[in-house]
Structure formats: structure tokens, C-alpha cells
């Protein structure tokens, strides 16, 4: 019973992390897409293309966006694996 509760908490936590990182990443993507310069420069090397609208990001902005997307993928996979393997929310 105690292990089942632990797996429930773990699944809920990873789901919250996945949802939070996804929404934050999406919001940041949209903010960058409409507030960054459309011309590349020496410090803006990474292109961000949103429906044909291309802007250029700095290394830090690119790293932040990539990290949030990676965090979403990893935490979503962990949540799905916990749900499928441990089934903490089954009624048994």
C-alpha cells in the first residue's frame, strides 16, 4: 500500500513537471517568436522558425528553450512508464 502511494506521488509529480515545462516552453517560444530580431547578428546565431516567421536567438535563449522541451519529453516519458508498469491508479 505504501509503495502504491509512492508511485502515485511520483506519477503526479512527473506529470506536473511535464505540463509545466511544456506550457513554459511554448510560452517562451511564442514570446521569442514575436519579440526577437529577424536578422542574424554575431551574437544571435540560432534561427527560430514559427510558421514562416524567422527570428534569431542568442545561445542562452536557445539553450533555455531546448532545455524546457527536453525536460517535457523526459518527464512525460517517465510519467507514462510509471503509469504503464506500476499502474498506481488501478483499483486493485
N, C-alpha and C positions, 0 to 999 in steps of 0.2 A: 504494500500500500504506500509506503514511504517513497519507494522508487518511482512509482507511477506519478506521484505528486511532483517529484523532482523533474521527471520528463515533461510533465505538463508545463511547469515553470520554464524549462529550457525551450520548449517549442514556442510558448507565448513570447518569451524574450527575443528569440531569433526572428520571429515574425514581426515584432515591433521594430527591431533594428532594420530588417529588410524594408519595411514600409517607410520608415523614417528616412533611410538613406536614398530610397527611390524618389520620394517626394522632394527631398532637399536637392538631390542631383538634377531632377527635372526642373525645379525652380531656378537653380543656378544656371542650367543650360539656357533657359529662356531669358534670364537676365543678361547673360553674356551675349546671347544672340542679337539682342537689340540695343546693347549699350557699349559694345566694343568697336574699335575702328575696323573699317572694311579694307584697309590697306595694310599689307605686311610691313614690318619695320625690323630693325636689328634685334629688338627685344621681344617682338611679337611674331613667333615662329609657327605656331600651331593653328591650322585652319579649323574652324568650327562651321560646318555647313548645316543650315536649318532651312529646308525646303527651298534651296537655291540661294538663300541669303548667306553669304560667307563673311565671317569676321575672323580676326586673328587674336589668339590668346598668348599670354606670357607662359613661361614654363610653370610657374606656380599655379596659375589658373587651370592649366591643362592637367597638372598633377592632381589638384583638388577634385576636378570633375571626374577624372579617371578613377581615383580612389573611391569616390562615392558610388560609382557604377559597379566597381569590383566588390565593394562591401555589400551592395544589394545582391549581387549574384551569389556570393559565398553564403551569406546568411539565409537567403531563400532556399538554396540547395540544402543547407543544414536543417532548416525547418521541415522541408519535405522529407528528408531522410529520417528524421526523428518521428514524423507522423507515420510514415510507411513501415518502419522497422519496429518501433516501440508501441505504436498505437495508444498513446496515453489518454485519448478521449473516448475510447471504446467503453461500452457499458459493462464489460466483463469485470 
